[in-house]
Amino acid sequence: MKKILCLVSAAFLVLSSCSSDSDSAKESSILVKKVIYTYQDGTTTSDVSYNGNKITKITDSDGEFTTYTYTGDVVTKRESFYEDGSLNYSTQFIYTSGKLSEILKKEGSDSKFNYKTKYTHNADGTIAYEDFRVNIATGVEEEYGFIGKYTYANGNLVKEEKSFYGSDSVITHEYDTKNTPFKNVTGFSLLIGEESSSSNNVVKSTFNSKGSSTPSSEAYIFEYDSKNYPTKITTNTQAGTSVIVETTEFVY
């Protein structure tokens, strides 16, 4: 009898383990296939393609598209193209010790400059950044653009402090506890300052600018499926005395 009980217990453990592994595999296979944006002046869609869990291409309904390149499991390049296939801009992602340390943005062939952002991962967990531009002809690099700092908590970007030539602003974000649409996309969690890299969904953003006595805000209302993935986001943007309403829908 003891042997039978042991065998039954062992079989139960194996089945439980297999069930857990199966559930985990099903969870990781949940990927956004289409995004539908509805604005005041119309609707656009984006179709998303993958190789496994690695995003390869986003194709917009206007014909423009974006491609992604990986090295191993990290995103190393993102390229945006116009409808005719000509390059709009490309972004190269550079990593140091497994963390994003620099991005280099190159615009179309007519541009005289490339644009660079350098990241410093501080001991307190914040990430400082500084923007530069690089003269393509001479290679000379100079400060150009924003200087700022990101604060993360529980994998979410909760605060961004930035300065643009003396014009200072602070953006704070509040989150839910649900899954993000792009949670299972390989490499996205390593990107910095992008909504898709956070662990949860932003439900409210508040913008405070130096010299402004009235902060502006955006509220996001989510609808979820049975697995707690967003199916629809309604965005309410306070603009002066009016409110602008937009929606984003996700198809998995």
LINJO-V381293 format. One record per helix or strand of 3 or more residues. SS is the DSSP state (h for helix, s for strand). FROM is the first residue (numbers start at 1). LEN is the number of residues. If there is no record, write none. Layout:
BEGIN
ss: {SS:SS}
from: {FROM:FROM}
len: {LEN:LEN}
END
This chain:
BEGIN
ss: {h:s:s:s:s:s:s:s:s:s:s:s:s:h:h:s:s:s:s}
from: {2:34:42:54:65:74:87:99:113:127:141:156:167:188:195:202:216:229:242}
len: {27:6:10:7:7:8:10:9:9:9:13:9:9:3:3:8:9:11:10}
END
